[in-house]
Amino acid sequence: MPYLFGGLVVLNAAALGYYLFLQQPTSTETLKAAQNEITQPLAFTNSAEYIPPIIGTRE
């Protein structure tokens, strides 16, 4: 049984090393669509003027 566990640990380490260091990531269609959607300008509204003053200040 310890040999089986040790073998699984070594196999897991080899698979993790392969996916982390050797395999190059590929861009999928959904990733490309999301990146194109993010690069479009976003509408921004500054809401800082609507924040109430800090308690204890005179305004």
C-alpha positions as CSV (number, residue, x, y, z in Angstrom):
1,M,0.0,0.0,0.0
2,P,2.8,2.6,0.7
3,Y,4.2,1.9,-2.8
4,L,0.8,2.7,-4.3
5,F,0.5,5.9,-2.4
6,G,4.1,6.9,-3.3
7,G,3.5,6.2,-6.9
8,L,0.3,8.3,-6.9
9,V,2.2,11.2,-5.3
10,V,5.0,11.0,-7.9
11,L,2.4,10.7,-10.7
12,N,0.5,13.8,-9.3
13,A,3.8,15.8,-9.1
14,A,4.6,14.9,-12.7
15,A,1.2,15.9,-14.0
16,L,1.3,19.2,-12.0
17,G,4.8,20.0,-13.3
18,Y,3.6,19.3,-16.9
19,Y,0.6,21.5,-16.7
20,L,2.3,24.3,-14.8
21,F,5.6,24.5,-16.7
22,L,5.5,22.7,-20.0
23,Q,2.1,23.2,-21.5
24,Q,1.5,26.5,-23.1
25,P,-1.9,28.1,-22.4
26,T,-4.3,28.4,-25.3
27,S,-6.8,31.2,-25.8
28,T,-10.4,30.0,-26.2
29,E,-13.2,31.7,-28.1
30,T,-14.9,32.8,-24.8
31,L,-11.6,34.3,-23.5
32,K,-11.1,36.3,-26.7
33,A,-14.7,37.5,-26.6
34,A,-14.3,38.6,-23.0
35,Q,-11.1,40.4,-23.7
36,N,-12.7,42.3,-26.6
37,E,-15.6,43.2,-24.4
38,I,-13.3,44.5,-21.6
39,T,-11.3,46.8,-23.9
40,Q,-14.4,48.8,-24.9
41,P,-14.7,52.1,-22.9
42,L,-16.8,51.9,-19.8
43,A,-19.2,54.6,-18.7
44,F,-18.0,56.1,-15.4
45,T,-19.9,58.2,-13.0
46,N,-18.1,59.9,-10.1
47,S,-20.3,59.4,-7.1
48,A,-17.9,61.1,-4.6
49,E,-20.0,64.2,-4.5
50,Y,-23.0,62.3,-3.1
51,I,-21.1,60.9,-0.1
52,P,-22.3,62.6,3.1
53,P,-19.8,64.6,5.2
54,I,-17.9,62.9,8.0
55,I,-19.7,63.1,11.4
56,G,-18.3,66.0,13.4
57,T,-17.3,68.2,10.5
58,R,-19.0,71.5,9.7
59,E,-20.1,72.0,6.1
